Amino acid sequence: MGVDEVEMVTDDPALDDVENRLISIVRNKLNVPCTLDDNFFALGGGSLDALEVLARIREEFGVRIKLREFFRAGTVRELRHLIGSVA
């Protein structure tokens, strides 16, 4: 693996399935590594990216999260809580 390449491991056994899937969605959209506690916007995500992530969450989990809730949540951990509270 080259110095400039980023390893995009998506399955962490310490995380549950939903958390791993959410991290994968964010990583694939932003093309950067992320953890449960990284802020989506600090990673370089913008409002259009957020809308695309929300569409993917709706496809994957059948859950509608409002954009303002996404902005308030900011992290995968908080998104996980939102999915758990509406699923």
Steps between C-alpha positions, in 0.01 A plus 500: 500500500643837399550792734220698336248216506236483771397161630120487505432212738126497557434217743613559856397208724467740796214680320151374430370441147321835479809690613720320247251569221473868594878539507516333159240742360693803627838364389371421153341844462792706631781260404671551835542275804258570784408371843183511706592835650633689199285796401367459145551867421851512649586211265413724205134414452260770388125534485472329160715214627272477804193471276665216308592323825142541625369348176735204545390460864137497382586228244705287742290530814157620385532797736441865415722741687443871446789715384480717813527184715805396299660841559434474874629143518817555302669169594436139405440421867219757517357382167495150646290629789260670257459180299440303818240747621292492180554144381 
